[in-house]
Amino acid sequence: MDNFTFYAPTYFDFGKGAEKHVADLIKKFGGHKVLLHYGGGSIKKSGLYDTVISVLKESGLEFCELGGVKPNPRSGLVYEGIELCKKEKIDFILAVGGGSTIDSSKAIAAGTLYDGDFMDFYQGKAAVEKALPIGTILTIAAAGSEGSPNTVITDEKTMVKKGTKSDLLRPKFSILNPELTCTLPPYQSAAGATDIMIHVCERYFSNTEEVEITDRLCEAILKTIVYEAPRVIENPNHYEARANIMWAGMMAHNNSCGVGRTQDWTSHNIEHELSALYDCAHGAGLAVVMPAVFTYTLEHNVMRFAQAAVRVWGCQMDFADPKRTALEGIEALRNFLISIGMPKNFAELGAKEEDIEKLAHTCCYGDVNTGTVEGFATLDQKDVENIYKLMVF
């Protein structure tokens, strides 16, 4: 196990009706004037918007609103939010929504207290040194942004999707009421479950040896999703299944299962080009990318893939031919993702084979990239092209 530090200061309020505590939590963490940041109409249709507005008004907190966050959040709305925060002297940001809304809020939080262009953080030109405090009310279990230091934004000038991270961007509090996820369409529930799984896999496929404790944590989260995701697809109102998935999403990305080990992030880097160009759901893109990446990088460490096949998917270990076991595990993953309604190839994702060279070049050379994708295995542009080709059929 490698040396590590672990900082996870977010206060979690989990359970039915927890959203009604939002004003008390904002005050607890020093907020006086709030930017309420959210996406489209879903929180208004569900009644959550009215609840939040009512609680904020009753508490006497001042607030202003900025809606319009889209999946794969864009830089344009972030600039608008930064301008609004400066104009209104906002001192706290409340994100009500999923990972896209939270990521957008984190970008606004950092950009408001920065003299330059907030995209500097995403292009590796500057580090976040201060940020407005953030709180969240989560409406989809997926990105894990409610407990993580990470944020991803699409630069609308280049349509390149990039991330940054800082412990200053970890939310001060996150409200997790599983009931708020019960109205999600099956496709979004499945895409969220996929995102949770790959957050774990990006940590599981590591070059660090002898990390049994985090191996087992990763495997437990993966097995939880394999068990619970089909249950919420079949019965969207299954509270206990929703609750287990919601907490799994947080555990998958607050890095408690990734400490002390090198991490991968190849699948995310490759998928970001797909969702930036085609605006597909991030989880859906990952469902197509993940099996292709695993198949291509299998030879880097056959035994690690074989271990996942046995421990997560229940495959029988073939000691004479561990590669067969490893491939069986990858196929089990692929079949599971298809079974919950995720796409299996470029055509179902809306991606085009003729764009492969462009996608791979941007992945390897876009912004601060220097020609390779570093992770579990080191990949160059030709490798990335070959991985995209595995997704065509």
C-alpha positions as CSV (number, residue, x, y, z in Angstrom):
1,M,0.0,0.0,0.0
2,D,1.3,3.5,-0.9
3,N,1.5,6.4,1.5
4,F,-1.7,8.6,1.4
5,T,-3.6,11.4,3.0
6,F,-7.4,11.2,3.2
7,Y,-9.6,14.3,3.8
8,A,-13.4,13.9,3.6
9,P,-15.0,16.7,5.6
10,T,-18.5,16.6,4.0
11,Y,-21.4,16.4,6.5
12,F,-24.1,14.0,5.2
13,D,-27.8,14.2,6.1
14,F,-29.3,10.9,4.8
15,G,-32.9,9.8,4.7
16,K,-36.5,10.6,4.2
17,G,-37.3,14.3,4.5
18,A,-33.7,15.4,4.9
19,E,-34.1,18.2,2.4
20,K,-36.2,20.1,4.9
21,H,-33.0,20.6,7.0
22,V,-31.3,22.6,4.2
23,A,-31.7,26.1,5.7
24,D,-30.3,24.9,9.1
25,L,-27.3,23.4,7.3
26,I,-26.6,26.4,5.2
27,K,-26.6,28.5,8.4
28,K,-24.4,25.9,10.2
29,F,-21.8,26.3,7.6
30,G,-21.8,30.1,7.5
31,G,-24.1,30.9,4.6
32,H,-26.2,34.1,4.5
33,K,-26.9,34.8,0.9
34,V,-27.4,31.8,-1.3
35,L,-27.2,31.0,-5.0
36,L,-29.7,28.2,-5.7
37,H,-28.3,26.3,-8.7
38,Y,-30.3,23.6,-10.5
39,G,-31.0,22.0,-13.9
40,G,-34.2,21.8,-15.8
41,G,-37.8,21.1,-14.8
42,S,-37.5,17.8,-13.0
43,I,-37.1,19.3,-9.5
44,K,-40.2,21.5,-10.2
45,K,-42.2,18.6,-11.4
46,S,-41.3,16.5,-8.4
47,G,-42.1,19.3,-5.9
48,L,-38.6,19.5,-4.6
49,Y,-38.1,23.0,-5.9
50,D,-41.2,24.3,-4.0
51,T,-40.0,22.6,-0.8
52,V,-36.5,24.1,-1.0
53,I,-37.9,27.6,-1.8
54,S,-40.4,27.4,1.1
55,V,-37.7,26.3,3.6
56,L,-35.3,29.0,2.5
57,K,-38.0,31.7,2.7
58,E,-39.1,30.5,6.1
59,S,-35.6,30.6,7.4
60,G,-35.0,34.2,6.4
61,L,-32.1,33.4,4.1
62,E,-31.6,35.6,1.1
63,F,-31.2,33.8,-2.2
64,C,-31.2,34.1,-5.9
65,E,-31.6,31.4,-8.6
66,L,-29.7,30.1,-11.6
67,G,-31.3,27.2,-13.4
68,G,-30.5,25.6,-16.8
69,V,-27.8,23.2,-16.0
70,K,-27.6,20.5,-18.7
71,P,-26.1,17.0,-18.6
72,N,-22.3,17.4,-19.4
73,P,-22.4,20.9,-17.9
74,R,-21.1,23.8,-20.0
75,S,-18.8,26.6,-19.4
76,G,-21.3,29.3,-20.6
77,L,-23.6,28.8,-17.6
78,V,-20.6,28.8,-15.2
79,Y,-19.5,32.2,-16.5
80,E,-23.1,33.4,-16.0
81,G,-23.1,32.0,-12.4
82,I,-19.8,33.6,-11.5
83,E,-21.1,37.0,-12.7
84,L,-24.3,36.6,-10.7
85,C,-22.4,35.6,-7.5
86,K,-20.1,38.6,-7.8
87,K,-23.0,41.0,-8.5
88,E,-25.2,39.6,-5.7
89,K,-22.4,39.1,-3.2
90,I,-23.3,35.4,-2.8
91,D,-21.5,33.6,0.0
92,F,-22.9,30.1,-0.3
93,I,-24.0,27.9,-3.3
94,L,-26.7,25.3,-3.0
95,A,-26.7,22.7,-5.8
96,V,-30.0,20.9,-6.2
97,G,-29.7,18.1,-8.7
98,G,-27.3,15.5,-9.9
99,G,-23.6,15.4,-10.7
100,S,-23.9,18.0,-13.5
101,T,-25.4,20.6,-11.2
102,I,-22.9,19.9,-8.5
103,D,-20.0,20.1,-10.9
104,S,-21.3,23.4,-12.3
105,S,-21.7,24.7,-8.8
106,K,-18.1,23.8,-7.9
107,A,-16.8,25.6,-11.0
108,I,-18.8,28.7,-10.0
109,A,-17.6,28.4,-6.4
110,A,-13.9,28.4,-7.6
111,G,-14.4,31.0,-10.3
112,T,-16.2,33.6,-8.2
113,L,-13.1,34.1,-6.0
114,Y,-10.6,33.9,-8.9
115,D,-9.4,36.9,-10.9
116,G,-8.7,35.0,-14.1
117,D,-10.7,32.7,-16.3
118,F,-12.1,29.7,-14.3
119,M,-11.2,27.4,-17.2
120,D,-7.6,27.9,-16.1
121,F,-8.3,25.3,-13.4
122,Y,-9.5,22.8,-15.9
123,Q,-6.6,23.4,-18.3
124,G,-3.9,22.9,-15.7
125,K,-2.9,26.6,-15.7
126,A,-3.9,27.3,-12.1
127,A,-4.8,25.5,-8.9
128,V,-7.9,26.3,-6.8
129,E,-6.7,28.3,-3.8
130,K,-10.1,29.4,-2.5
131,A,-13.8,28.8,-3.2
132,L,-17.2,29.6,-2.0
133,P,-18.7,26.9,0.2
134,I,-21.1,24.5,-1.4
135,G,-24.0,22.4,-0.2
136,T,-26.0,19.8,-2.2
137,I,-29.4,18.2,-2.4
138,L,-28.8,15.1,-4.5
139,T,-31.5,13.9,-7.0
140,I,-29.6,11.1,-8.8
141,A,-27.1,8.6,-7.5
142,A,-24.3,8.5,-10.1
143,A,-21.4,11.0,-10.2
144,G,-20.5,10.9,-6.5
145,S,-19.8,14.7,-6.8
146,E,-21.7,15.1,-3.5
147,G,-18.7,13.9,-1.6
148,S,-15.8,14.3,-3.9
149,P,-13.3,17.1,-4.7
150,N,-13.8,16.6,-8.5
151,T,-15.6,18.5,-11.1
152,V,-15.9,18.2,-14.9
153,I,-16.9,21.0,-17.3
154,T,-17.2,21.1,-21.1
155,D,-15.5,24.1,-22.6
156,E,-18.0,25.5,-25.2
157,K,-15.2,27.1,-27.2
158,T,-13.5,23.8,-28.0
159,M,-16.2,21.3,-26.9
160,V,-13.5,19.6,-24.9
161,K,-14.6,18.1,-21.6
162,K,-12.0,18.4,-18.8
163,G,-11.9,18.0,-15.0
164,T,-10.1,19.4,-12.1
165,K,-10.1,18.7,-8.3
166,S,-9.4,20.3,-5.0
167,D,-10.4,19.5,-1.5
168,L,-11.7,23.1,-1.3
169,L,-14.5,22.0,-3.7
170,R,-15.8,19.2,-1.4
171,P,-19.3,20.1,-0.4
172,K,-19.7,21.4,3.2
173,F,-22.9,19.3,3.4
174,S,-24.8,16.9,1.2
175,I,-28.5,16.0,1.7
176,L,-29.2,12.4,0.4
177,N,-32.9,11.4,0.4
178,P,-33.3,8.2,-1.6
179,E,-37.0,9.1,-2.2
180,L,-35.8,12.0,-4.5
181,T,-34.4,9.4,-6.9
182,C,-37.6,7.3,-7.2
183,T,-39.0,9.4,-10.1
184,L,-35.9,8.8,-12.3
185,P,-36.6,7.1,-15.6
186,P,-35.1,3.6,-15.9
187,Y,-32.4,4.7,-18.4
188,Q,-31.1,7.4,-16.0
189,S,-31.1,5.0,-13.1
190,A,-29.1,2.5,-15.2
191,A,-26.7,5.2,-16.4
192,G,-26.2,6.3,-12.8
193,A,-25.5,2.8,-11.7
194,T,-22.9,2.4,-14.5
195,D,-21.2,5.6,-13.5
196,I,-20.9,4.3,-9.9
197,M,-19.4,1.0,-11.1
198,I,-16.7,2.7,-13.3
199,H,-15.8,5.0,-10.5
200,V,-14.9,1.9,-8.5
201,C,-13.2,0.2,-11.4
202,E,-11.0,3.2,-12.1
203,R,-9.6,2.6,-8.6
204,Y,-9.7,-1.2,-8.6
205,F,-7.5,-1.6,-11.7
206,S,-4.3,-0.5,-10.0
207,N,-0.7,-1.2,-10.4
208,T,-0.2,-1.2,-6.6
209,E,0.1,-4.6,-5.0
210,E,-1.1,-5.9,-1.6
211,V,-4.2,-3.6,-1.2
212,E,-6.6,-6.2,0.1
213,I,-8.7,-3.8,2.2
214,T,-9.5,-1.4,-0.7
215,D,-9.8,-4.3,-3.1
216,R,-12.6,-5.8,-0.9
217,L,-14.3,-2.4,-0.5
218,C,-14.3,-2.0,-4.3
219,E,-15.7,-5.4,-4.8
220,A,-18.4,-4.9,-2.2
221,I,-19.6,-1.7,-3.9
222,L,-19.6,-3.4,-7.3
223,K,-21.6,-6.4,-6.0
224,T,-24.1,-4.0,-4.3
225,I,-24.8,-2.3,-7.7
226,V,-25.1,-5.6,-9.5
227,Y,-27.7,-6.7,-6.9
228,E,-29.6,-3.4,-6.5
229,A,-29.6,-1.9,-10.0
230,P,-32.0,-4.5,-11.5
231,R,-34.3,-4.0,-8.5
232,V,-34.8,-0.3,-9.1
233,I,-35.2,-0.8,-12.8
234,E,-38.0,-3.3,-12.0
235,N,-39.5,-1.3,-9.1
236,P,-38.5,2.4,-9.2
237,N,-40.1,3.1,-5.8
238,H,-38.0,0.4,-4.0
239,Y,-36.7,2.7,-1.2
240,E,-34.1,0.3,0.3
241,A,-32.6,-0.5,-3.1
242,R,-32.5,3.3,-3.9
243,A,-30.9,3.9,-0.5
244,N,-28.1,1.3,-1.0
245,I,-27.3,2.7,-4.5
246,M,-27.3,6.3,-3.2
247,W,-24.7,5.5,-0.5
248,A,-22.7,3.3,-2.9
249,G,-22.5,6.3,-5.3
250,M,-20.9,8.4,-2.5
251,M,-18.6,5.7,-1.4
252,A,-17.5,5.0,-4.9
253,H,-16.1,8.6,-5.5
254,N,-15.1,10.1,-2.1
255,N,-11.9,8.0,-2.6
256,S,-12.3,5.9,0.6
257,C,-12.0,2.8,-1.7
258,G,-9.1,4.3,-3.7
259,V,-6.5,5.4,-1.1
260,G,-3.1,4.0,-1.0
261,R,-3.1,2.7,-4.6
262,T,-2.5,4.0,-8.1
263,Q,-5.6,4.7,-10.1
264,D,-6.6,4.3,-13.7
265,W,-9.1,6.8,-15.2
266,T,-8.5,5.6,-18.7
267,S,-12.2,4.8,-19.3
268,H,-13.2,8.3,-18.1
269,N,-10.7,10.0,-20.3
270,I,-11.8,8.1,-23.4
271,E,-15.5,8.5,-22.6
272,H,-15.2,12.3,-22.1
273,E,-14.6,12.7,-25.8
274,L,-17.8,10.9,-26.6
275,S,-20.1,12.8,-24.3
276,A,-18.4,16.1,-25.3
277,L,-18.9,15.5,-29.0
278,Y,-22.2,13.6,-29.1
279,D,-23.7,14.9,-25.8
280,C,-24.6,11.3,-24.7
281,A,-25.3,10.4,-21.1
282,H,-21.9,10.0,-19.3
283,G,-23.0,6.6,-17.8
284,A,-24.2,5.3,-21.2
285,G,-20.9,6.3,-22.8
286,L,-19.0,4.5,-20.0
287,A,-21.1,1.4,-20.6
288,V,-19.7,1.2,-24.1
289,V,-16.2,2.3,-23.2
290,M,-15.5,0.1,-20.2
291,P,-15.6,-3.4,-21.7
292,A,-13.5,-2.2,-24.7
293,V,-10.9,-0.7,-22.4
294,F,-10.8,-3.8,-20.2
295,T,-10.5,-6.1,-23.2
296,Y,-7.7,-4.0,-24.8
297,T,-5.6,-3.7,-21.5
298,L,-6.3,-7.2,-20.3
299,E,-2.7,-8.4,-20.9
300,H,-1.3,-5.7,-18.7
301,N,-2.4,-7.7,-15.7
302,V,-4.4,-10.8,-16.5
303,M,-4.6,-11.9,-12.8
304,R,-6.3,-8.7,-11.7
305,F,-9.0,-9.1,-14.3
306,A,-9.4,-12.7,-13.3
307,Q,-9.7,-11.7,-9.6
308,A,-12.5,-9.4,-10.5
309,A,-14.2,-12.1,-12.5
310,V,-14.1,-14.5,-9.6
311,R,-14.9,-12.2,-6.7
312,V,-17.5,-9.9,-8.4
313,W,-19.0,-12.0,-11.1
314,G,-18.8,-15.4,-9.6
315,C,-16.7,-17.0,-12.4
316,Q,-14.8,-20.1,-11.8
317,M,-11.0,-19.6,-11.8
318,D,-9.2,-21.5,-14.6
319,F,-5.7,-21.8,-13.1
320,A,-4.5,-23.3,-16.4
321,D,-5.8,-20.4,-18.4
322,P,-6.5,-17.3,-16.2
323,K,-7.1,-15.2,-19.4
324,R,-10.2,-17.3,-20.1
325,T,-11.5,-16.4,-16.7
326,A,-10.6,-12.7,-17.1
327,L,-12.5,-12.6,-20.5
328,E,-15.5,-14.3,-19.0
329,G,-15.6,-11.6,-16.3
330,I,-15.5,-8.8,-18.9
331,E,-18.3,-10.5,-20.8
332,A,-20.3,-10.7,-17.6
333,L,-19.9,-7.0,-17.1
334,R,-20.9,-6.2,-20.6
335,N,-24.0,-8.5,-20.4
336,F,-25.0,-6.9,-17.1
337,L,-24.9,-3.4,-18.5
338,I,-26.9,-4.5,-21.5
339,S,-29.4,-6.2,-19.2
340,I,-30.2,-2.9,-17.4
341,G,-30.7,-1.1,-20.6
342,M,-27.4,0.4,-21.4
343,P,-26.1,0.7,-25.0
344,K,-23.5,-1.8,-26.2
345,N,-21.9,-0.1,-29.2
346,F,-21.2,3.1,-31.2
347,A,-24.5,2.8,-33.1
348,E,-26.7,2.7,-30.0
349,L,-24.7,5.5,-28.4
350,G,-25.1,7.7,-31.5
351,A,-21.3,7.8,-32.1
352,K,-19.7,7.6,-35.6
353,E,-16.9,5.4,-36.7
354,E,-15.5,8.1,-39.0
355,D,-14.8,10.3,-36.0
356,I,-12.5,7.8,-34.3
357,E,-9.2,9.4,-35.3
358,K,-10.5,12.8,-34.2
359,L,-11.7,11.4,-30.9
360,A,-8.4,9.7,-30.2
361,H,-6.3,12.7,-31.1
362,T,-8.3,15.0,-28.8
363,C,-8.1,12.4,-26.0
364,C,-4.3,12.2,-26.3
365,Y,-3.4,15.7,-27.3
366,G,-6.2,18.0,-26.2
367,D,-5.4,20.8,-23.8
368,V,-2.6,19.7,-21.4
369,N,-2.3,16.2,-22.7
370,T,1.1,15.2,-24.2
371,G,0.3,12.3,-26.5
372,T,-0.6,9.5,-24.1
373,V,-3.3,8.5,-21.7
374,E,-1.7,7.4,-18.4
375,G,-3.4,5.0,-16.1
376,F,-3.4,1.2,-15.5
377,A,-1.6,0.9,-18.8
378,T,0.0,3.7,-20.9
379,L,-1.8,4.2,-24.2
380,D,-0.9,6.3,-27.2
381,Q,-3.2,7.6,-29.9
382,K,-3.1,4.4,-31.9
383,D,-4.1,2.4,-28.8
384,V,-7.0,4.7,-28.1
385,E,-8.1,4.4,-31.8
386,N,-8.1,0.6,-31.4
387,I,-10.1,0.9,-28.3
388,Y,-12.7,3.0,-30.0
389,K,-12.8,0.5,-32.9
390,L,-13.7,-2.2,-30.4
391,M,-16.9,-0.2,-29.6
392,V,-18.1,-0.1,-33.2
393,F,-19.8,-3.6,-33.2
